[in-house]
Amino acid sequence: MGEDNSILYLFGLSMQDKGKGNHFLNLIKNNVKQKAVINIILLHDAVIGSSSKVKNNEIIEELLNIPLHLHTVIPDLKARGIKVEDVHPKIDPIEYEELVELFISNSRIVSWL
């Protein structure tokens, strides 16, 4: 099991929903203030925001400037026609095996699907 202050967020909502995205962002900022170690996995429609070709994605841009680890799931990228090489350089593309490792290494898991 991971550190007591580690949290893994599974985020699968579209980043175009500003209300939910901003609520999520505020939650993350609060967790970071409390010294939590944060991993966020973008999956489902949220992977679209991980592409460096997507413009005006304020939520992703803010997340990239917070001390946390941001990942995106490669099979979800492929299902949406996004090439791994187009993923923003600060976002780590992962396979399902690495996803399982993140489940094991974090003490809490929170789903935003």
Residue, then its C-alpha position, 0 to 999 in steps of 0.5 A: m500500500g502507498e504512503d498514507n497521504s497519497i491519492l490517486y484520482l481517476f478522472g474521466l469527464s470531458m475537460q470542456d465541462k468547466g463547472k465540474g473541471n473547476h470543482f475538481l481543480n479546487l479539490i486538487k489544490n486543497n489536497v496539495k495544500q494539505k501535503a498530499v501526494i497526488n496522481i491523476i489519471l486521465l481516461h475516457d473523454a478526459v484523455i482528449g485534454s492531454s493532447s498538446k494539439v488541444k488549445n484553450n484547455e485551462i484546466i489541464e494547463e492549471l493542473l500542469n502547474i501544480p506539483l502532482h503526477l499526471h497520467t493518461v491511458i494509452p488505450d483511451l488515447k488510441a480509441r479517440g485517435i490521439k497519438v502518444e507522441d501528441v501527448h503533452p510532455k508533462i503528461d505520462p502516457i501509461e498502459y493498463e499494467e502501469l495503471v494497476e501499479l498506481f492502484i497498488s502504490n496509492s493509499r486512496i483512490v477517488s473516481w471522477l467518472 
